[in-house]
């Protein structure tokens, strides 16, 4: 259950990284400059299996009532936090947290996101034993 650089790049490779051609709209923003956008938008790709408007009108949609469960035990996710280092270029970052009182050991890794540098991962995990 850990991230690695290979895991991240392999995960990104499974996504279609092109903008679909749509009838009448063959060009897309950024096409001439080579821009590729990753998004979770639902683009209707031109395929032979496309659905006509008449078929869409004939589809019946039923809604079911969702039961909303309230989660109250977060002991397993005590380390997840968002924090701002505040200084770009720093090589070290110290985080102080109270560890849950359980008989276990923890392997702690982390990652950071930066608008300029992108994603960075910890080089070596920290190991914590709690008794």
N, C-alpha and C positions, 0 to 999 in steps of 0.2 A: 504494500500500500504506500509506495513512495514514488516520487517523481524523479525522472532522470532526463537529461537532455535528449537522449534517443527517444524516450517515451513521448516527449512533447512534439518533436519533429515527425515521428511516425504517426501520431494522432492527427496532426495537421494535414498529412498527405492523403488521408481518407476522404477529405472534403473536395467537392468539385470547386476548383478555383478559377472559374471563368464565368462571365456573365452570359446568360443564355440569349440566343437570337430569338426575337419574337416577331411575328408577322407585322410588317409595317415599321418596326423599330429595330432594324438590323444593327445600328450602331448604339453604343452605350457610352456614358460619360467616362472619359479616361482611356478609351480604346486606343486612340492614336499615340498616347504617351506610354502605353504598356501597363497601365494601372490595373491591379488585380485587387478585388475587394472580397474579404471573407465576411460573410453575414449569415444569419440564420433566417433570412427572409425567404418566403415561399415563392420562388420564381417558377412560373409555369413553363417548363421546358417544352419545346416543340418535339413531340413524339407521336408515333402513330396511334398510341393509346389515349389520345386526348379525348376529353368529354365535351360534347356540344352543350350549348345553353339549354336546349330542350331536355337533355338527359339530367342536367343539374336540377331543373325544376321538378323532375319526377322523383328525385331522391328524398325520402322522408328521414328526418332527423329526430331521434327521440332523446330526451334529456333525462338523466337519472340524478337523483338527489345525492349529493356527496356528503358523507359524514366527516366533519372536520375534527380531527384528533388533536388535542393539545399536548405537546411534548413538555415534560418537566424535568427529566433527568439528563443533564449534560455532562456528566462526569467523564465521559470518553472524549469529549471535545474541549477540554479545559485549555488547550494551548492555542486554539484558533483565535487570532486577533489581528486587527488592522492597526498599524502604527506608522507614524511618519518619522523617518530618521532625521529629517530636517536639514541634512547637509549632503549635498551631492559630492561624490568622490570619496566618501569615507569607506574604508575597507572593513571596518568592524562595527558591529551593532550588538548592544547588550540588552537583553530582555529579562526582567525579573518577574517571576510568577510563583504563586503558591501552588504546590503540586498536590493533587488529591491524595487523601490518606488511604491508599490501597497497597496491597502486597503485590507489587508488580515491578517491571522495569520498562523504561521508555526509551525509544530511539527517536531523537528529535532532529528533523531536517526543516528546511524552510526555503521559501522562494520570495522574490520581490519583483514588482513590476514598476517600470520607470518609463515615462513617455519618450525619453531620449535613448536610453540604453536597452529597452525591451525587458525581457525576463532574465533573471539571474537565479541560480540555485546554490544552496550551500555546498561547499566542496567536500566536507566530511561531516557525518552525523555526530551529534552529541548523544552520549549514552548516560541515562540516569537510572539508578537503582533505588527503589523505595521499599523500605521494610518497616 
